[in-house]
Amino acid sequence: MAEALSQGEGGSALRQSRAFRAMIYVFAALILVYSLFPVYWITISPLRGYSGFFTDSTKLWPTGFELDYFRNIWRSTSFPIYYWNSFFVGIVVTALTVILATLMAYVLTRFRFIGSSLMLNSMLIGYMLPPMLLAIPLLGMFIRMGIDDTILALIIAHIAMTLPFGVWMLVSFFKTIPFDLEEASWIDGASRLKSIVHVIVPLIVPGVISVAIFTFILSFTDYVFGLMLVSSEVNKTIPIGMASIKDSTALQRGDLLAGAALIAVPMVVFFSFVTRYFIKGLTAGAVKG
């Protein structure tokens, strides 16, 4: 009797566990659909072409595969220039942020000097400020330096926005690495720089990848700094360029949706491949720090 009762309770618990798991899957699927539907819609809408864009606009599935809108925005506007500027700025900012954040985090965790804690806390305060508050003084500084309305100014501004996060992220990783590893490499004849590159960096790869992903996405999608610091057509990035295309041309809604698809789809594909590394880096830093 007792054994039958125990089996009944076990079966009930198993059914509840399966039901709860099924609810989690359903909830996750709804969130996924809710998140990806805007990207899906702006992608299939311009693919309907001139003929089906308005007549089939209420259908949830693709009704054609025409690239007229995509060709139009690519050939009749400065969209390729905006696209190249965004990728170039994003890649340069990512590379410099990773290098500088790694070196600064190393110094803050391996050297003891007056003001190190103040420096780290000041970076966090600077990161918490709205981008507009940083853009205004940066613009004045760039005007005095003679580099206003340049790609270089945009790169410096983005680094000022991404570097504090990178340093804070990597400091938590450096704190988990025993100093004995570096001393052992020094005894074997390695210099400090060689020790960082060959011993320390391989151990903080999850953190480096997380910083790189965060930096690239933040730089690629930035609007405030691009709006404040860049005005010439050849130096505009994607967000500012799309806004200017919308305001200054007679392009149809399908052309603008095609441009939005060219921006959103590569970012979604890119992030889908690197999400696991990004989450791994964030959780590892949070646990180890």
C-alpha atoms as an extended CHARMM CRD file, in Angstrom:
* protein
*
       289  EXT
         1         1  MET       CA              0.0000000000        0.0000000000        0.0000000000  PROA      1               0.0000000000
         2         2  ALA       CA              2.7600000000        2.3940000000        1.0040000000  PROA      2               0.0000000000
         3         3  GLU       CA              4.7710000000        1.4790000000       -2.0890000000  PROA      3               0.0000000000
         4         4  ALA       CA              1.7760000000        2.1480000000       -4.3650000000  PROA      4               0.0000000000
         5         5  LEU       CA              1.1840000000        5.4790000000       -2.6700000000  PROA      5               0.0000000000
         6         6  SER       CA              4.8450000000        6.4030000000       -3.1240000000  PROA      6               0.0000000000
         7         7  GLN       CA              4.7100000000        5.5090000000       -6.7990000000  PROA      7               0.0000000000
         8         8  GLY       CA              1.5510000000        7.5880000000       -7.2150000000  PROA      8               0.0000000000
         9         9  GLU       CA              3.1950000000       10.5980000000       -5.6000000000  PROA      9               0.0000000000
        10        10  GLY       CA              6.2850000000       10.1240000000       -7.7710000000  PROA      10              0.0000000000
        11        11  GLY       CA              4.1670000000        9.9420000000      -10.9280000000  PROA      11              0.0000000000
        12        12  SER       CA              2.2780000000       13.0790000000       -9.9100000000  PROA      12              0.0000000000
        13        13  ALA       CA              5.5060000000       14.9640000000       -9.2740000000  PROA      13              0.0000000000
        14        14  LEU       CA              6.8510000000       13.8330000000      -12.6430000000  PROA      14              0.0000000000
        15        15  ARG       CA              3.7060000000       15.0330000000      -14.4320000000  PROA      15              0.0000000000
        16        16  GLN       CA              3.9150000000       18.3890000000      -12.6600000000  PROA      16              0.0000000000
        17        17  SER       CA              7.5600000000       18.7040000000      -13.6280000000  PROA      17              0.0000000000
        18        18  ARG       CA              6.7450000000       17.9760000000      -17.2730000000  PROA      18              0.0000000000
        19        19  ALA       CA              3.8350000000       20.4090000000      -17.2500000000  PROA      19              0.0000000000
        20        20  PHE       CA              6.0280000000       23.1290000000      -15.7520000000  PROA      20              0.0000000000
        21        21  ARG       CA              8.7330000000       22.4580000000      -18.3440000000  PROA      21              0.0000000000
        22        22  ALA       CA              6.1680000000       22.6310000000      -21.1360000000  PROA      22              0.0000000000
        23        23  MET       CA              4.9250000000       25.9780000000      -19.7960000000  PROA      23              0.0000000000
        24        24  ILE       CA              8.4840000000       27.2920000000      -19.7680000000  PROA      24              0.0000000000
        25        25  TYR       CA              8.9850000000       26.2160000000      -23.3880000000  PROA      25              0.0000000000
        26        26  VAL       CA              5.7180000000       27.8140000000      -24.4670000000  PROA      26              0.0000000000
        27        27  PHE       CA              6.5690000000       31.0360000000      -22.6510000000  PROA      27              0.0000000000
        28        28  ALA       CA             10.0660000000       31.1040000000      -24.2040000000  PROA      28              0.0000000000
        29        29  ALA       CA              8.5830000000       30.5080000000      -27.6610000000  PROA      29              0.0000000000
        30        30  LEU       CA              6.1460000000       33.4100000000      -27.1980000000  PROA      30              0.0000000000
        31        31  ILE       CA              8.9890000000       35.7120000000      -26.1550000000  PROA      31              0.0000000000
        32        32  LEU       CA             11.0240000000       34.6020000000      -29.1830000000  PROA      32              0.0000000000
        33        33  VAL       CA              8.1500000000       35.2850000000      -31.5740000000  PROA      33              0.0000000000
        34        34  TYR       CA              7.4620000000       38.6360000000      -29.9320000000  PROA      34              0.0000000000
        35        35  SER       CA             11.1310000000       39.6430000000      -30.2150000000  PROA      35              0.0000000000
        36        36  LEU       CA             11.7720000000       38.4830000000      -33.7790000000  PROA      36              0.0000000000
        37        37  PHE       CA              8.4530000000       39.3940000000      -35.3840000000  PROA      37              0.0000000000
        38        38  PRO       CA              9.4140000000       43.0680000000      -36.0800000000  PROA      38              0.0000000000
        39        39  VAL       CA             12.5970000000       41.9200000000      -37.8300000000  PROA      39              0.0000000000
        40        40  TYR       CA             10.6410000000       39.2980000000      -39.7660000000  PROA      40              0.0000000000
        41        41  TRP       CA              8.0310000000       41.8680000000      -40.8320000000  PROA      41              0.0000000000
        42        42  ILE       CA             10.4670000000       44.5160000000      -42.0440000000  PROA      42              0.0000000000
        43        43  THR       CA             12.2780000000       41.7950000000      -43.9940000000  PROA      43              0.0000000000
        44        44  ILE       CA              9.3460000000       40.2260000000      -45.8430000000  PROA      44              0.0000000000
        45        45  SER       CA              7.5550000000       43.5240000000      -46.5430000000  PROA      45              0.0000000000
        46        46  PRO       CA             10.0680000000       44.9670000000      -49.0530000000  PROA      46              0.0000000000
        47        47  LEU       CA             10.5510000000       41.5010000000      -50.5590000000  PROA      47              0.0000000000
        48        48  ARG       CA              6.9440000000       41.6670000000      -51.8300000000  PROA      48              0.0000000000
        49        49  GLY       CA              8.1230000000       44.1770000000      -54.4420000000  PROA      49              0.0000000000
        50        50  TYR       CA              6.3060000000       47.1540000000      -55.8880000000  PROA      50              0.0000000000
        51        51  SER       CA              3.2610000000       45.1460000000      -56.8880000000  PROA      51              0.0000000000
        52        52  GLY       CA              2.6540000000       43.2640000000      -53.6740000000  PROA      52              0.0000000000
        53        53  PHE       CA              3.8500000000       45.7520000000      -51.0650000000  PROA      53              0.0000000000
        54        54  PHE       CA              0.4000000000       47.3180000000      -50.6040000000  PROA      54              0.0000000000
        55        55  THR       CA             -1.9170000000       44.5950000000      -51.9170000000  PROA      55              0.0000000000
        56        56  ASP       CA             -0.3870000000       41.8620000000      -49.7200000000  PROA      56              0.0000000000
        57        57  SER       CA              0.5750000000       44.0520000000      -46.7690000000  PROA      57              0.0000000000
        58        58  THR       CA             -1.7460000000       42.2410000000      -44.3330000000  PROA      58              0.0000000000
        59        59  LYS       CA             -0.4420000000       38.7430000000      -45.0480000000  PROA      59              0.0000000000
        60        60  LEU       CA              1.9290000000       37.2510000000      -42.4960000000  PROA      60              0.0000000000
        61        61  TRP       CA              3.8730000000       35.1250000000      -44.9720000000  PROA      61              0.0000000000
        62        62  PRO       CA              6.1150000000       36.1370000000      -47.8890000000  PROA      62              0.0000000000
        63        63  THR       CA              4.2560000000       36.6300000000      -51.1470000000  PROA      63              0.0000000000
        64        64  GLY       CA              7.2280000000       37.3490000000      -53.3630000000  PROA      64              0.0000000000
        65        65  PHE       CA             10.9880000000       37.6320000000      -53.5700000000  PROA      65              0.0000000000
        66        66  GLU       CA             11.7380000000       40.8510000000      -55.3940000000  PROA      66              0.0000000000
        67        67  LEU       CA             14.8060000000       42.9900000000      -54.6260000000  PROA      67              0.0000000000
        68        68  ASP       CA             13.6630000000       46.2360000000      -56.2570000000  PROA      68              0.0000000000
        69        69  TYR       CA             13.3970000000       48.1470000000      -52.9840000000  PROA      69              0.0000000000
        70        70  PHE       CA             16.7980000000       46.8860000000      -51.8510000000  PROA      70              0.0000000000
        71        71  ARG       CA             18.4460000000       47.8850000000      -55.1310000000  PROA      71              0.0000000000
        72        72  ASN       CA             16.7900000000       51.2840000000      -55.0270000000  PROA      72              0.0000000000
        73        73  ILE       CA             17.9950000000       52.3010000000      -51.5790000000  PROA      73              0.0000000000
        74        74  TRP       CA             21.4590000000       50.8740000000      -52.2300000000  PROA      74              0.0000000000
        75        75  ARG       CA             21.9330000000       52.6400000000      -55.5720000000  PROA      75              0.0000000000
        76        76  SER       CA             20.0030000000       55.9000000000      -55.2380000000  PROA      76              0.0000000000
        77        77  THR       CA             21.2020000000       57.0030000000      -51.7760000000  PROA      77              0.0000000000
        78        78  SER       CA             24.3970000000       57.1400000000      -49.7390000000  PROA      78              0.0000000000
        79        79  PHE       CA             23.3440000000       54.0060000000      -47.8660000000  PROA      79              0.0000000000
        80        80  PRO       CA             26.5420000000       52.0510000000      -48.7870000000  PROA      80              0.0000000000
        81        81  ILE       CA             28.6550000000       54.8700000000      -47.3170000000  PROA      81              0.0000000000
        82        82  TYR       CA             26.6430000000       54.8330000000      -44.0880000000  PROA      82              0.0000000000
        83        83  TYR       CA             26.9480000000       51.0760000000      -43.9210000000  PROA      83              0.0000000000
        84        84  TRP       CA             30.7100000000       51.1170000000      -44.3870000000  PROA      84              0.0000000000
        85        85  ASN       CA             31.1620000000       53.9200000000      -41.8460000000  PROA      85              0.0000000000
        86        86  SER       CA             29.1870000000       52.0200000000      -39.2050000000  PROA      86              0.0000000000
        87        87  PHE       CA             31.1450000000       48.8110000000      -39.7090000000  PROA      87              0.0000000000
        88        88  PHE       CA             34.4810000000       50.6080000000      -39.8260000000  PROA      88              0.0000000000
        89        89  VAL       CA             33.7890000000       52.6230000000      -36.6710000000  PROA      89              0.0000000000
        90        90  GLY       CA             32.3930000000       49.5560000000      -34.8890000000  PROA      90              0.0000000000
        91        91  ILE       CA             35.3980000000       47.3690000000      -35.7140000000  PROA      91              0.0000000000
        92        92  VAL       CA             37.9800000000       50.0310000000      -34.7790000000  PROA      92              0.0000000000
        93        93  VAL       CA             36.1680000000       50.9270000000      -31.5460000000  PROA      93              0.0000000000
        94        94  THR       CA             35.8730000000       47.2450000000      -30.6260000000  PROA      94              0.0000000000
        95        95  ALA       CA             39.5680000000       46.5460000000      -31.2190000000  PROA      95              0.0000000000
        96        96  LEU       CA             40.7520000000       49.6090000000      -29.2860000000  PROA      96              0.0000000000
        97        97  THR       CA             38.2950000000       49.0670000000      -26.4450000000  PROA      97              0.0000000000
        98        98  VAL       CA             39.3720000000       45.4450000000      -25.9710000000  PROA      98              0.0000000000
        99        99  ILE       CA             43.0680000000       46.3460000000      -25.9880000000  PROA      99              0.0000000000
       100       100  LEU       CA             42.7520000000       49.3700000000      -23.7030000000  PROA      100             0.0000000000
       101       101  ALA       CA             40.2970000000       47.6830000000      -21.3360000000  PROA      101             0.0000000000
       102       102  THR       CA             42.5710000000       44.6450000000      -21.0030000000  PROA      102             0.0000000000
       103       103  LEU       CA             45.6270000000       46.7560000000      -20.2150000000  PROA      103             0.0000000000
       104       104  MET       CA             43.7620000000       49.0550000000      -17.8100000000  PROA      104             0.0000000000
       105       105  ALA       CA             42.1140000000       46.1580000000      -15.9990000000  PROA      105             0.0000000000
       106       106  TYR       CA             45.5210000000       44.5100000000      -15.6760000000  PROA      106             0.0000000000
       107       107  VAL       CA             47.0610000000       47.6400000000      -14.1780000000  PROA      107             0.0000000000
       108       108  LEU       CA             44.1660000000       48.1730000000      -11.7540000000  PROA      108             0.0000000000
       109       109  THR       CA             44.3600000000       44.6040000000      -10.4540000000  PROA      109             0.0000000000
       110       110  ARG       CA             48.1250000000       43.9770000000      -10.5050000000  PROA      110             0.0000000000
       111       111  PHE       CA             49.5230000000       47.3200000000       -9.3220000000  PROA      111             0.0000000000
       112       112  ARG       CA             48.7460000000       49.1120000000       -6.0910000000  PROA      112             0.0000000000
       113       113  PHE       CA             48.8070000000       52.8870000000       -6.3170000000  PROA      113             0.0000000000
       114       114  ILE       CA             46.9770000000       55.8020000000       -4.7880000000  PROA      114             0.0000000000
       115       115  GLY       CA             43.7270000000       56.5400000000       -6.5240000000  PROA      115             0.0000000000
       116       116  SER       CA             43.1870000000       53.1630000000       -8.2160000000  PROA      116             0.0000000000
       117       117  SER       CA             39.7950000000       52.6370000000       -6.5250000000  PROA      117             0.0000000000
       118       118  LEU       CA             38.8010000000       56.2210000000       -7.3120000000  PROA      118             0.0000000000
       119       119  MET       CA             39.7300000000       55.7070000000      -10.9550000000  PROA      119             0.0000000000
       120       120  LEU       CA             37.6270000000       52.5520000000      -11.2030000000  PROA      120             0.0000000000
       121       121  ASN       CA             34.6290000000       54.1790000000       -9.5170000000  PROA      121             0.0000000000
       122       122  SER       CA             34.9540000000       57.2620000000      -11.7100000000  PROA      122             0.0000000000
       123       123  MET       CA             34.7310000000       55.0560000000      -14.7940000000  PROA      123             0.0000000000
       124       124  LEU       CA             31.4880000000       53.5850000000      -13.5150000000  PROA      124             0.0000000000
       125       125  ILE       CA             30.0510000000       57.0450000000      -12.8710000000  PROA      125             0.0000000000
       126       126  GLY       CA             31.0310000000       58.1350000000      -16.3760000000  PROA      126             0.0000000000
       127       127  TYR       CA             29.3310000000       55.0790000000      -17.8520000000  PROA      127             0.0000000000
       128       128  MET       CA             26.1110000000       55.8760000000      -15.9580000000  PROA      128             0.0000000000
       129       129  LEU       CA             25.8380000000       59.3640000000      -17.4700000000  PROA      129             0.0000000000
       130       130  PRO       CA             23.4710000000       59.8040000000      -20.4460000000  PROA      130             0.0000000000
       131       131  PRO       CA             25.3200000000       59.9270000000      -23.7820000000  PROA      131             0.0000000000
       132       132  MET       CA             24.0480000000       63.4540000000      -24.4590000000  PROA      132             0.0000000000
       133       133  LEU       CA             25.8740000000       64.7850000000      -21.3870000000  PROA      133             0.0000000000
       134       134  LEU       CA             29.0960000000       63.3100000000      -22.7190000000  PROA      134             0.0000000000
       135       135  ALA       CA             28.5120000000       64.4000000000      -26.3200000000  PROA      135             0.0000000000
       136       136  ILE       CA             28.2720000000       68.1350000000      -25.5380000000  PROA      136             0.0000000000
       137       137  PRO       CA             31.7060000000       68.5610000000      -23.8470000000  PROA      137             0.0000000000
       138       138  LEU       CA             33.2730000000       66.1340000000      -26.3130000000  PROA      138             0.0000000000
       139       139  LEU       CA             32.0140000000       68.2510000000      -29.1980000000  PROA      139             0.0000000000
       140       140  GLY       CA             33.6250000000       71.3650000000      -27.7070000000  PROA      140             0.0000000000
       141       141  MET       CA             36.8760000000       69.4910000000      -27.1890000000  PROA      141             0.0000000000
       142       142  PHE       CA             36.8840000000       68.1390000000      -30.7470000000  PROA      142             0.0000000000
       143       143  ILE       CA             36.2190000000       71.6110000000      -32.1810000000  PROA      143             0.0000000000
       144       144  ARG       CA             39.2460000000       72.9860000000      -30.3250000000  PROA      144             0.0000000000
       145       145  MET       CA             41.3340000000       70.0490000000      -31.5440000000  PROA      145             0.0000000000
       146       146  GLY       CA             40.1250000000       70.5460000000      -35.1230000000  PROA      146             0.0000000000
       147       147  ILE       CA             38.7570000000       67.0230000000      -35.5450000000  PROA      147             0.0000000000
       148       148  ASP       CA             35.0390000000       67.8090000000      -35.3430000000  PROA      148             0.0000000000
       149       149  ASP       CA             32.8330000000       66.1780000000      -37.9830000000  PROA      149             0.0000000000
       150       150  THR       CA             35.2950000000       63.3380000000      -38.5540000000  PROA      150             0.0000000000
       151       151  ILE       CA             35.2700000000       59.5780000000      -38.1680000000  PROA      151             0.0000000000
       152       152  LEU       CA             38.1290000000       59.9430000000      -35.6810000000  PROA      152             0.0000000000
       153       153  ALA       CA             35.9630000000       62.0630000000      -33.3790000000  PROA      153             0.0000000000
       154       154  LEU       CA             33.2080000000       59.4630000000      -33.5320000000  PROA      154             0.0000000000
       155       155  ILE       CA             35.6430000000       56.6740000000      -32.6790000000  PROA      155             0.0000000000
       156       156  ILE       CA             37.0040000000       58.5790000000      -29.6660000000  PROA      156             0.0000000000
       157       157  ALA       CA             33.4820000000       59.3410000000      -28.4440000000  PROA      157             0.0000000000
       158       158  HSD       CA             32.4020000000       55.7100000000      -28.7330000000  PROA      158             0.0000000000
       159       159  ILE       CA             35.4860000000       54.5450000000      -26.8540000000  PROA      159             0.0000000000
       160       160  ALA       CA             34.6260000000       56.9820000000      -24.0590000000  PROA      160             0.0000000000
       161       161  MET       CA             31.2430000000       55.2460000000      -23.8660000000  PROA      161             0.0000000000
       162       162  THR       CA             32.3960000000       51.6080000000      -24.1030000000  PROA      162             0.0000000000
       163       163  LEU       CA             35.7140000000       51.6190000000      -22.2400000000  PROA      163             0.0000000000
       164       164  PRO       CA             34.2850000000       51.9190000000      -18.6690000000  PROA      164             0.0000000000
       165       165  PHE       CA             32.1150000000       48.8350000000      -19.1650000000  PROA      165             0.0000000000
       166       166  GLY       CA             35.0410000000       46.9230000000      -20.6500000000  PROA      166             0.0000000000
       167       167  VAL       CA             37.3220000000       47.7610000000      -17.7420000000  PROA      167             0.0000000000
       168       168  TRP       CA             34.7130000000       46.8350000000      -15.1340000000  PROA      168             0.0000000000
       169       169  MET       CA             33.9750000000       43.5630000000      -16.8980000000  PROA      169             0.0000000000
       170       170  LEU       CA             37.6190000000       42.5180000000      -17.2080000000  PROA      170             0.0000000000
       171       171  VAL       CA             38.6270000000       43.6070000000      -13.7010000000  PROA      171             0.0000000000
       172       172  SER       CA             36.3890000000       40.8680000000      -12.2860000000  PROA      172             0.0000000000
       173       173  PHE       CA             38.1640000000       38.3070000000      -14.4950000000  PROA      173             0.0000000000
       174       174  PHE       CA             41.6700000000       39.4890000000      -13.6390000000  PROA      174             0.0000000000
       175       175  LYS       CA             40.9120000000       39.2130000000       -9.9230000000  PROA      175             0.0000000000
       176       176  THR       CA             40.3010000000       35.4780000000      -10.3110000000  PROA      176             0.0000000000
       177       177  ILE       CA             43.6720000000       34.7550000000      -11.9420000000  PROA      177             0.0000000000
       178       178  PRO       CA             46.3870000000       33.8310000000       -9.3870000000  PROA      178             0.0000000000
       179       179  PHE       CA             49.4420000000       36.0360000000       -9.4900000000  PROA      179             0.0000000000
       180       180  ASP       CA             51.5760000000       32.8760000000       -9.2190000000  PROA      180             0.0000000000
       181       181  LEU       CA             50.8730000000       32.0910000000      -12.8690000000  PROA      181             0.0000000000
       182       182  GLU       CA             52.5520000000       35.2960000000      -13.9810000000  PROA      182             0.0000000000
       183       183  GLU       CA             55.4800000000       34.7820000000      -11.6340000000  PROA      183             0.0000000000
       184       184  ALA       CA             55.9950000000       31.2900000000      -13.0340000000  PROA      184             0.0000000000
       185       185  SER       CA             56.0760000000       32.6570000000      -16.5790000000  PROA      185             0.0000000000
       186       186  TRP       CA             58.5680000000       35.3410000000      -15.5280000000  PROA      186             0.0000000000
       187       187  ILE       CA             60.8180000000       32.6710000000      -14.0340000000  PROA      187             0.0000000000
       188       188  ASP       CA             60.6680000000       30.8610000000      -17.3790000000  PROA      188             0.0000000000
       189       189  GLY       CA             61.9630000000       34.0030000000      -19.0900000000  PROA      189             0.0000000000
       190       190  ALA       CA             58.7610000000       35.6290000000      -20.3550000000  PROA      190             0.0000000000
       191       191  SER       CA             58.4220000000       39.3990000000      -20.2470000000  PROA      191             0.0000000000
       192       192  ARG       CA             55.4140000000       41.0630000000      -18.6230000000  PROA      192             0.0000000000
       193       193  LEU       CA             53.8080000000       41.7660000000      -21.9990000000  PROA      193             0.0000000000
       194       194  LYS       CA             54.4130000000       38.2160000000      -23.2130000000  PROA      194             0.0000000000
       195       195  SER       CA             52.9670000000       36.9120000000      -19.9650000000  PROA      195             0.0000000000
       196       196  ILE       CA             49.8130000000       38.9610000000      -20.5000000000  PROA      196             0.0000000000
       197       197  VAL       CA             49.3830000000       37.7920000000      -24.0950000000  PROA      197             0.0000000000
       198       198  HSD       CA             50.1940000000       34.0970000000      -23.6490000000  PROA      198             0.0000000000
       199       199  VAL       CA             49.1560000000       33.3900000000      -20.0580000000  PROA      199             0.0000000000
       200       200  ILE       CA             46.5290000000       35.8920000000      -18.9060000000  PROA      200             0.0000000000
       201       201  VAL       CA             44.5130000000       36.6320000000      -22.0520000000  PROA      201             0.0000000000
       202       202  PRO       CA             43.6550000000       32.9460000000      -22.7980000000  PROA      202             0.0000000000
       203       203  LEU       CA             42.1320000000       32.7310000000      -19.3080000000  PROA      203             0.0000000000
       204       204  ILE       CA             39.8860000000       35.7700000000      -19.8030000000  PROA      204             0.0000000000
       205       205  VAL       CA             38.6550000000       34.9410000000      -23.3100000000  PROA      205             0.0000000000
       206       206  PRO       CA             34.9530000000       34.8020000000      -22.2350000000  PROA      206             0.0000000000
       207       207  GLY       CA             35.2580000000       38.3040000000      -20.7880000000  PROA      207             0.0000000000
       208       208  VAL       CA             37.0880000000       39.6230000000      -23.8520000000  PROA      208             0.0000000000
       209       209  ILE       CA             34.4220000000       38.1920000000      -26.1760000000  PROA      209             0.0000000000
       210       210  SER       CA             31.6330000000       39.7210000000      -24.0780000000  PROA      210             0.0000000000
       211       211  VAL       CA             33.2970000000       43.1250000000      -24.1280000000  PROA      211             0.0000000000
       212       212  ALA       CA             33.8590000000       42.8950000000      -27.8850000000  PROA      212             0.0000000000
       213       213  ILE       CA             30.2290000000       41.9600000000      -28.6070000000  PROA      213             0.0000000000
       214       214  PHE       CA             28.8230000000       44.6520000000      -26.3440000000  PROA      214             0.0000000000
       215       215  THR       CA             31.1640000000       47.2790000000      -27.7700000000  PROA      215             0.0000000000
       216       216  PHE       CA             30.4470000000       46.5080000000      -31.4150000000  PROA      216             0.0000000000
       217       217  ILE       CA             26.6680000000       46.5020000000      -31.0030000000  PROA      217             0.0000000000
       218       218  LEU       CA             26.7070000000       49.7090000000      -28.9550000000  PROA      218             0.0000000000
       219       219  SER       CA             28.9420000000       51.4670000000      -31.4820000000  PROA      219             0.0000000000
       220       220  PHE       CA             27.0750000000       50.1780000000      -34.5310000000  PROA      220             0.0000000000
       221       221  THR       CA             23.6750000000       51.2950000000      -33.2270000000  PROA      221             0.0000000000
       222       222  ASP       CA             24.7300000000       54.6070000000      -31.6540000000  PROA      222             0.0000000000
       223       223  TYR       CA             22.5700000000       57.5770000000      -32.5610000000  PROA      223             0.0000000000
       224       224  VAL       CA             23.3330000000       60.3570000000      -30.0630000000  PROA      224             0.0000000000
       225       225  PHE       CA             27.0550000000       60.7420000000      -30.7420000000  PROA      225             0.0000000000
       226       226  GLY       CA             26.5430000000       60.4210000000      -34.4860000000  PROA      226             0.0000000000
       227       227  LEU       CA             23.8750000000       63.1240000000      -34.3840000000  PROA      227             0.0000000000
       228       228  MET       CA             25.9670000000       65.5290000000      -32.2880000000  PROA      228             0.0000000000
       229       229  LEU       CA             29.4330000000       64.9930000000      -33.7220000000  PROA      229             0.0000000000
       230       230  VAL       CA             28.9400000000       64.2900000000      -37.4440000000  PROA      230             0.0000000000
       231       231  SER       CA             27.1620000000       66.3970000000      -40.0380000000  PROA      231             0.0000000000
       232       232  SER       CA             28.8220000000       65.7480000000      -43.4020000000  PROA      232             0.0000000000
       233       233  GLU       CA             27.3050000000       63.1320000000      -45.6770000000  PROA      233             0.0000000000
       234       234  VAL       CA             30.4970000000       61.0990000000      -46.0890000000  PROA      234             0.0000000000
       235       235  ASN       CA             30.9530000000       60.6380000000      -42.3330000000  PROA      235             0.0000000000
       236       236  LYS       CA             27.4330000000       59.6680000000      -41.2800000000  PROA      236             0.0000000000
       237       237  THR       CA             26.7290000000       56.2420000000      -39.8480000000  PROA      237             0.0000000000
       238       238  ILE       CA             23.6960000000       54.0110000000      -40.3830000000  PROA      238             0.0000000000
       239       239  PRO       CA             21.3210000000       55.4310000000      -37.7230000000  PROA      239             0.0000000000
       240       240  ILE       CA             21.9410000000       59.0590000000      -38.7210000000  PROA      240             0.0000000000
       241       241  GLY       CA             22.0200000000       58.2250000000      -42.4190000000  PROA      241             0.0000000000
       242       242  MET       CA             18.6690000000       56.4610000000      -42.3080000000  PROA      242             0.0000000000
       243       243  ALA       CA             17.1060000000       59.4290000000      -40.5230000000  PROA      243             0.0000000000
       244       244  SER       CA             18.4740000000       61.8240000000      -43.1430000000  PROA      244             0.0000000000
       245       245  ILE       CA             17.2610000000       59.5810000000      -45.9730000000  PROA      245             0.0000000000
       246       246  LYS       CA             13.7810000000       59.5780000000      -44.4890000000  PROA      246             0.0000000000
       247       247  ASP       CA             13.6800000000       63.3680000000      -44.1210000000  PROA      247             0.0000000000
       248       248  SER       CA             15.3960000000       64.4760000000      -47.3350000000  PROA      248             0.0000000000
       249       249  THR       CA             14.2460000000       62.0530000000      -50.0330000000  PROA      249             0.0000000000
       250       250  ALA       CA             11.0140000000       60.9410000000      -51.6170000000  PROA      250             0.0000000000
       251       251  LEU       CA             11.7100000000       57.2470000000      -51.1620000000  PROA      251             0.0000000000
       252       252  GLN       CA              8.7500000000       55.0100000000      -50.5550000000  PROA      252             0.0000000000
       253       253  ARG       CA              8.1140000000       53.1810000000      -47.3340000000  PROA      253             0.0000000000
       254       254  GLY       CA              9.3180000000       49.9570000000      -48.9320000000  PROA      254             0.0000000000
       255       255  ASP       CA             12.7450000000       51.4690000000      -49.5860000000  PROA      255             0.0000000000
       256       256  LEU       CA             13.0850000000       52.5130000000      -45.9570000000  PROA      256             0.0000000000
       257       257  LEU       CA             11.9970000000       49.0740000000      -44.7760000000  PROA      257             0.0000000000
       258       258  ALA       CA             14.5840000000       47.5270000000      -47.0860000000  PROA      258             0.0000000000
       259       259  GLY       CA             17.2560000000       49.6940000000      -45.4820000000  PROA      259             0.0000000000
       260       260  ALA       CA             16.0360000000       48.7300000000      -42.0120000000  PROA      260             0.0000000000
       261       261  ALA       CA             16.1760000000       45.0500000000      -42.9970000000  PROA      261             0.0000000000
       262       262  LEU       CA             19.7610000000       45.4380000000      -44.2000000000  PROA      262             0.0000000000
       263       263  ILE       CA             20.6050000000       46.8020000000      -40.7620000000  PROA      263             0.0000000000
       264       264  ALA       CA             18.5940000000       44.4750000000      -38.5330000000  PROA      264             0.0000000000
       265       265  VAL       CA             19.0400000000       41.0860000000      -40.2030000000  PROA      265             0.0000000000
       266       266  PRO       CA             22.8830000000       40.9980000000      -40.0880000000  PROA      266             0.0000000000
       267       267  MET       CA             22.7980000000       42.0830000000      -36.4430000000  PROA      267             0.0000000000
       268       268  VAL       CA             20.2900000000       39.3680000000      -35.5300000000  PROA      268             0.0000000000
       269       269  VAL       CA             22.3140000000       36.7200000000      -37.3680000000  PROA      269             0.0000000000
       270       270  PHE       CA             25.5500000000       37.9210000000      -35.7840000000  PROA      270             0.0000000000
       271       271  PHE       CA             24.0980000000       38.0130000000      -32.2890000000  PROA      271             0.0000000000
       272       272  SER       CA             22.4930000000       34.5700000000      -32.6810000000  PROA      272             0.0000000000
       273       273  PHE       CA             25.9610000000       33.0740000000      -33.2020000000  PROA      273             0.0000000000
       274       274  VAL       CA             27.6800000000       34.8880000000      -30.3370000000  PROA      274             0.0000000000
       275       275  THR       CA             24.9330000000       35.0050000000      -27.6980000000  PROA      275             0.0000000000
       276       276  ARG       CA             26.2530000000       31.9720000000      -25.8430000000  PROA      276             0.0000000000
       277       277  TYR       CA             29.6980000000       33.5350000000      -25.5450000000  PROA      277             0.0000000000
       278       278  PHE       CA             28.2000000000       36.8220000000      -24.4090000000  PROA      278             0.0000000000
       279       279  ILE       CA             26.0700000000       35.1670000000      -21.7080000000  PROA      279             0.0000000000
       280       280  LYS       CA             28.9620000000       32.9640000000      -20.6440000000  PROA      280             0.0000000000
       281       281  GLY       CA             31.1830000000       35.9890000000      -20.2140000000  PROA      281             0.0000000000
       282       282  LEU       CA             28.5880000000       37.9360000000      -18.2450000000  PROA      282             0.0000000000
       283       283  THR       CA             27.7500000000       35.0710000000      -15.9000000000  PROA      283             0.0000000000
       284       284  ALA       CA             31.3870000000       34.0690000000      -15.4220000000  PROA      284             0.0000000000
       285       285  GLY       CA             32.3340000000       37.6300000000      -14.5520000000  PROA      285             0.0000000000
       286       286  ALA       CA             29.4220000000       37.9800000000      -12.1660000000  PROA      286             0.0000000000
       287       287  VAL       CA             30.1820000000       34.7210000000      -10.3600000000  PROA      287             0.0000000000
       288       288  LYS       CA             33.9360000000       35.0360000000      -10.2570000000  PROA      288             0.0000000000
       289       289  GLY       CA             34.0500000000       38.7440000000       -9.4340000000  PROA      289             0.0000000000
